[in-house]
Amino acid sequence: MLEMRVRQGEVSDLDALKACIEAAFSPYVPRIGQRPAPLDTDFEPLLRDGRVWVAERDGRVVGTIVLVADGETAEIRSVSVLPTCQRQGVGRTLMAHVETVARQAGHSRLRLYANARLPELVLYYAGLGYTEVERRWDRGFDRVFMAKTLDPLNRDFDRALT
């Protein structure tokens, strides 16, 4: 398997990011009954603000994730993995990466939402330690809101590794 790396996204990644999101989210349109929100999101400001991370294999963007800070809580948005790279650990790697980024930034909690019509995604996030906190209609979508409390960084352990 090719080695994967996660790095902060750059504006020059915009086309690759859009292609990844289109490929990942378009298959959900029939089940949701409309275009998922990430398909119509303007990612350029998020890239400029340093809120996007990409997973690369052999210089190719194969996954993306957005992390937006909000006080002690940070919100994960728009997790996407190219269909040809799904079930290969790309999503888990991106999720683990932003959890580390959030901890380093001092956040004690992460939240996210998934569409209620995609129960496999709710189960996926539950498997990563996220718990359901609410289900409600939000901005035209039936959403499941989930959260995870982050363990604090162990700075002594981190120092011992360096």
Order of alpha helices (4+ residues) and beta strands (2+ residues): beta-alpha-alpha-alpha-beta-beta-beta-alpha-beta-alpha-beta-beta-alpha
